[in-house]
Every structure is written in C-alpha cells, then in structure tokens.
Amino acid sequence: MDKVVILARVSTDKQEYQRQVNELTDYCRRVGWSVEAVFSNKVSGAKRMEERSEIMDLIAYVKTNEIDKVVCLEISRLGRNTLEALKVIQCLNENGVSLYVKNYNLETLNPDGKVNPVASLICTILLEIASMERLTIKERMASGRDQYIAKCRKEGLKMGRPSTYRKSEDAYKQQYSREIGLLRKGISLRNIAAITGTSVNTLRKLKAFL
C-alpha cells in the first residue's frame, strides 16, 4: 500500500481548503493509498517555496517518513509561480517522492522511480497557464481600480472608506484569530506575515491589542 500525504491550498482567508482535503482523502481511500498526513494553508501560491510553511513542513516530512506520493487536486495548489512550483516538484523527485495531480491523473515519477518526462512537460504547461491566469486577474483588478479612481475624480467623489469607518477591536480579533494565536506564541511579525499572508502593518495593529 502506497503511503501518501495530501497537499491543499487556498489563496485567501475567505476560502476554505477542507473540500480539497475531503475529496482527496476519499479518493485515496478508494484506490487503496494510506494517507499519512495532510498539509494545508491559506496563502498565496505566488510566494517563494521557502516562505510557505506547508511546503517546507511537507518536504521535511516526506524525507523522514518513507512517503511514496504527494497528492494534490490540481497543479495550481502547488503554486502559481512556475519556477517555485517546479522547485517543489524537483525536490520531491530527488527524494523519490512522486507528485500525483488528481484532476489530470498525472504522476511525476514512473513506477520504477524515474522521472516521467511527459508528466513533467504537462505540469510545466499547466503551471504556465496558472501563472497567466494569476497575471490576468491582477491586470483586471488594476484596470478596475484605475476606472474607479478616474470616475471618482471626474465626479468629485472621495475615494476609500468613509472617514467615520473604524473596525472594532473585537472585529479584528475575530477576523485575525490565527494571527493573534501566532503573536501570543512569540513568533516574529515577519514570519507570521510569511505564514499567513497578512501585512506587517496589520500585524502591528493586532499586537497593539494584545
């Protein structure tokens, strides 16, 4: 029976990765793979491999636990930065661990442990597509913001939140409960920002509440 770990990721705190975990766990059970661990996080896939705690923890785990495969739902869960995602795949391959991408039924290693060149090519193409999608989203957001600014200037409207707006301390604590938990553990602001994707300025505000 193959020993596998599950990798799940979403890009923002408003999204949930549990659906990915549930679907992959059910699939592994059906094909007879033993799920040894789950690594998941809410973090931008554009971050460097070293800045993603779930990736670094996963790599450390597979190196010491004789894992056969890392299972993810789609290639973009590995990352939207092509070079960084390929670094993860290379690191897994060097440790004899195959990446299995469920929605394309792709494995980066053949049964004999050698790199599957066709799967590697397809993964690279899919990662480039994911990277292009991310760039397109950023361009659309920037275009929408520019149009909004132009409209406000033309109509003499004030941009941003009303001057009376102020988020309550309780609202901050509820929204950033994970960050507050890390702050209480004494983890540095920079490391928390890398783990959660929350800005250092916001973390400073949260620290002030504590």
C-alpha positions, 0 to 999 in steps of 0.5 A: 500500500502506497503511503501518501500525504495530501497537499491543499491550498487556498489563496485567501482567508475567505476560502476554505481548503477542507473540500480539497482535503475531503475529496482527496482523502476519499479518493485515496481511500478508494484506490487503496493509498494510506494517507499519512498526513495532510498539509494545508494553508491559506496563502498565496501560491505566488510566494517563494517555496521557502516562505510557505510553511506547508511546503517546507513542513511537507518536504521535511516530512516526506524525507523522514517518513518513507512517503511514496506520493504527494497528492494534490487536486490540481497543479495550481495548489502547488503554486502559481509561480512556475519556477517555485512550483517546479522547485517543489516538484524537483525536490520531491523527485530527488527524494523519490517522492512522486507528485500525483495531480488528481484532476489530470491523473498525472504522476511525476515519477514512473513506477520504477522511480524515474522521472516521467518526462511527459508528466513533467512537460504537462505540469510545466504547461499547466503551471504556465497557464496558472501563472497567466491566469494569476497575471490576468486577474491582477491586470483586471483588478488594476484596470478596475481600480484605475476606472474607479479612481478616474470616475471618482475624480471626474465626479468629485467623489472621495475615494476609500472608506468613509472617514467615520469607518473604524473596525472594532477591536473585537472585529479584528480579533475575530477576523485575525484569530490565527494571527493573534494565536501566532503573536501570543506564541512569540513568533516574529511579525515577519514570519507570521506575515510569511505564514499567513499572508497578512501585512506587517502593518496589520500585524502591528495593529493586532499586537497593539491589542494584545 
